[in-house]
Amino acid sequence: MSERPVHAQITELSEVLVQLSNKVVENFLLSLHAVVQHDEHGTVQRKFADYEIDMEEADLEKRCLSFLALQHPVASDLRTIMAIIMIDDELERIGDLSLHSLDLMLEITPGIIESFEFEKMGVLAAEMVKKSIAAFAVKEQVLADQVSDLDKEIEVMHRSVVNKATALIKMQDADVSQLMAILSISRYIEHIADHAVKIAQEVIYLVTGEIMHKDASH
């Protein structure tokens, strides 16, 4: 790898990151679908797929660190490699949250899961991840900025889940343990959206050099 032109190596590492993000998003969406369809075999497949993705993420980080050690990149090249490492870490966290959500959903009655429309919320969170990675691929701030707008929609959905679950918990015959799990799932999906925002912020820094922070009130 060290004998190839620096920009060619960076392009290759960037492409690997984009491919990994596609796998992470696909696995998350298939996990949601498997639960909604009550597909136990599918949920097992998703867990195995996540393990394979973890191995690929670790390999990408190793390749990036090797590049830094051998090439000593400066300026924009250094920022790009550091961005790849940081985004790779965010994708790993998204994968972990996907599995946490999957494990909790398997403990909840299918009817309750469907009543909270988590698949719709998950599709939006996945769209945020895809848009943030697309922004990285083309180094486009406008796309990165759009991720924050979608995050507001996720927050509205999360508040709706919280309000509905809280109201149900107060009922005399409420299944509190399942409703608490519902709250956790919603929070996990919201966190996936948060990681998409962090990726978008990393892209903005990569493009502009300006450090962005999610509004503390969110």
C-alpha positions as CSV (number, residue, x, y, z in Angstrom):
1,M,0.0,0.0,0.0
2,S,2.8,2.4,0.8
3,E,4.2,2.3,-2.7
4,R,1.0,3.6,-4.4
5,P,0.3,7.3,-4.8
6,V,-1.0,8.9,-1.6
7,H,-4.3,10.2,-3.2
8,A,-5.0,6.8,-4.7
9,Q,-4.7,5.2,-1.2
10,I,-6.9,7.8,0.4
11,T,-9.5,7.3,-2.4
12,E,-9.4,3.5,-1.8
13,L,-9.9,4.0,2.0
14,S,-12.7,6.4,1.4
15,E,-14.5,3.9,-0.9
16,V,-14.1,1.1,1.7
17,L,-15.7,3.4,4.3
18,V,-18.7,4.1,2.0
19,Q,-19.1,0.4,1.4
20,L,-19.0,-0.3,5.1
21,S,-21.6,2.3,5.8
22,N,-23.9,0.7,3.2
23,K,-23.6,-2.6,5.0
24,V,-24.2,-1.0,8.4
25,V,-27.4,0.7,7.2
26,E,-28.6,-2.4,5.3
27,N,-28.1,-4.5,8.4
28,F,-30.0,-2.1,10.6
29,L,-33.0,-1.9,8.2
30,L,-33.0,-5.7,7.8
31,S,-33.0,-6.1,11.6
32,L,-36.0,-3.8,11.9
33,H,-37.8,-5.7,9.2
34,A,-37.0,-9.1,10.7
35,V,-38.5,-8.1,14.0
36,V,-41.6,-6.6,12.4
37,Q,-42.1,-9.7,10.3
38,H,-41.3,-11.9,13.3
39,D,-38.5,-13.6,11.4
40,E,-36.4,-15.3,14.0
41,H,-34.0,-16.8,11.4
42,G,-33.5,-13.3,10.0
43,T,-32.6,-11.8,13.4
44,V,-29.9,-14.5,13.8
45,Q,-28.5,-13.6,10.4
46,R,-28.4,-9.9,11.3
47,K,-26.3,-10.6,14.4
48,F,-23.8,-12.7,12.4
49,A,-23.6,-9.9,9.7
50,D,-22.9,-7.4,12.4
51,Y,-19.9,-9.5,13.6
52,E,-18.5,-9.5,10.1
53,I,-19.0,-5.8,9.7
54,D,-17.1,-5.3,13.0
55,M,-14.2,-7.2,11.6
56,E,-14.2,-5.0,8.5
57,E,-14.4,-1.8,10.5
58,A,-11.4,-2.9,12.6
59,D,-9.5,-3.7,9.5
60,L,-10.2,-0.2,8.0
61,E,-9.0,1.4,11.1
62,K,-5.8,-0.6,11.0
63,R,-5.2,0.3,7.4
64,C,-5.7,4.0,8.2
65,L,-3.3,3.9,11.1
66,S,-0.7,2.1,8.9
67,F,-1.2,4.8,6.3
68,L,-0.5,7.5,8.9
69,A,2.6,5.8,10.1
70,L,4.0,5.2,6.6
71,Q,3.0,8.4,4.7
72,H,2.9,11.1,7.4
73,P,0.2,13.0,5.4
74,V,-0.3,16.8,6.0
75,A,-3.1,19.3,5.6
76,S,-6.2,18.1,3.8
77,D,-4.9,14.5,3.4
78,L,-4.4,14.2,7.1
79,R,-7.9,15.6,7.8
80,T,-9.4,13.1,5.4
81,I,-7.7,10.1,7.0
82,M,-8.7,11.3,10.5
83,A,-12.2,11.8,9.3
84,I,-12.3,8.2,7.9
85,I,-11.1,6.9,11.3
86,M,-13.7,8.9,13.3
87,I,-16.6,8.1,10.9
88,D,-15.6,4.4,11.0
89,D,-15.9,4.6,14.8
90,E,-19.4,6.2,14.5
91,L,-20.5,3.4,12.2
92,E,-19.4,0.8,14.7
93,R,-21.5,2.6,17.4
94,I,-24.4,2.6,15.0
95,G,-24.0,-1.1,14.5
96,D,-23.9,-1.7,18.3
97,L,-27.1,0.3,18.8
98,S,-28.8,-1.7,16.1
99,L,-28.1,-4.9,17.9
100,H,-29.2,-3.4,21.2
101,S,-32.5,-2.4,19.6
102,L,-32.9,-5.8,18.0
103,D,-32.3,-7.7,21.3
104,L,-34.9,-5.5,23.1
105,M,-37.5,-5.9,20.3
106,L,-37.3,-9.7,20.5
107,E,-38.5,-9.4,24.1
108,I,-41.6,-7.4,23.2
109,T,-45.0,-8.6,22.0
110,P,-45.2,-8.1,18.2
111,G,-48.4,-6.1,18.5
112,I,-46.8,-3.5,20.8
113,I,-43.8,-3.2,18.5
114,E,-46.1,-2.5,15.5
115,S,-48.1,0.1,17.4
116,F,-45.1,2.3,17.9
117,E,-44.0,2.3,14.2
118,F,-40.3,1.9,14.9
119,E,-39.7,0.8,11.3
120,K,-40.7,4.3,10.1
121,M,-38.4,5.9,12.7
122,G,-35.6,3.6,11.8
123,V,-35.9,4.3,8.1
124,L,-35.5,8.0,8.7
125,A,-32.5,7.4,11.0
126,A,-31.0,5.2,8.2
127,E,-31.6,7.9,5.7
128,M,-29.7,10.3,7.9
129,V,-26.7,7.9,8.0
130,K,-26.8,7.5,4.2
131,K,-27.0,11.2,3.6
132,S,-24.1,12.0,5.9
133,I,-22.0,9.4,4.1
134,A,-23.0,10.7,0.8
135,A,-21.9,14.1,2.0
136,F,-18.5,12.6,2.9
137,A,-18.2,10.9,-0.5
138,V,-18.7,14.1,-2.5
139,K,-17.3,16.5,0.2
140,E,-20.6,18.4,0.1
141,Q,-21.6,20.7,3.0
142,V,-25.2,21.1,1.8
143,L,-25.9,17.4,2.2
144,A,-24.3,17.4,5.6
145,D,-26.5,20.3,6.7
146,Q,-29.6,18.4,5.6
147,V,-28.8,15.7,8.2
148,S,-29.5,18.1,11.1
149,D,-32.9,19.0,9.6
150,L,-33.8,15.3,9.5
151,D,-32.6,15.0,13.1
152,K,-35.4,17.3,14.2
153,E,-37.9,14.9,12.8
154,I,-36.4,12.0,14.7
155,E,-36.6,14.1,17.9
156,V,-40.3,14.7,17.3
157,M,-40.9,10.9,16.7
158,H,-38.9,10.1,19.9
159,R,-41.0,12.5,22.0
160,S,-44.1,11.0,20.6
161,V,-43.0,7.5,21.7
162,V,-42.1,8.8,25.1
163,N,-45.4,10.5,25.6
164,K,-47.4,7.5,24.4
165,A,-45.4,4.9,26.4
166,T,-45.5,7.1,29.5
167,A,-49.3,7.4,29.3
168,L,-49.6,3.6,28.9
169,I,-47.3,3.0,31.9
170,K,-49.8,4.8,34.1
171,M,-52.6,2.4,33.2
172,Q,-53.5,-0.2,35.8
173,D,-52.9,-3.2,33.6
174,A,-49.7,-1.9,31.9
175,D,-46.8,-4.2,31.1
176,V,-44.2,-1.9,32.5
177,S,-41.2,-4.0,31.5
178,Q,-42.2,-4.0,27.9
179,L,-43.0,-0.3,27.8
180,M,-39.7,0.5,29.4
181,A,-38.0,-1.6,26.6
182,I,-40.0,0.5,24.1
183,L,-38.5,3.7,25.6
184,S,-35.1,2.2,25.3
185,I,-35.5,1.2,21.7
186,S,-36.7,4.7,20.8
187,R,-33.7,6.2,22.6
188,Y,-31.3,3.8,20.7
189,I,-32.8,4.9,17.4
190,E,-32.5,8.5,18.4
191,H,-28.8,7.8,19.3
192,I,-28.3,6.3,15.8
193,A,-29.5,9.6,14.4
194,D,-27.2,11.4,16.7
195,H,-24.2,9.5,15.3
196,A,-25.4,10.4,11.8
197,V,-25.3,14.0,12.9
198,K,-21.8,13.5,14.2
199,I,-20.7,12.1,10.9
200,A,-22.2,15.1,9.1
201,Q,-20.4,17.4,11.5
202,E,-17.1,15.7,10.7
203,V,-17.8,16.2,7.0
204,I,-18.4,19.9,7.6
205,Y,-15.1,20.1,9.4
206,L,-13.4,18.3,6.6
207,V,-14.8,20.7,4.0
208,T,-14.6,24.0,5.9
209,G,-12.3,23.5,8.8
210,E,-15.2,24.7,11.1
211,I,-15.9,22.6,14.2
212,M,-19.6,21.9,14.6
213,H,-21.5,20.8,17.7
214,K,-25.1,19.5,18.0
215,D,-27.3,22.0,19.9
216,A,-27.1,21.2,23.6
217,S,-30.8,21.6,23.9
218,H,-31.5,18.6,21.7
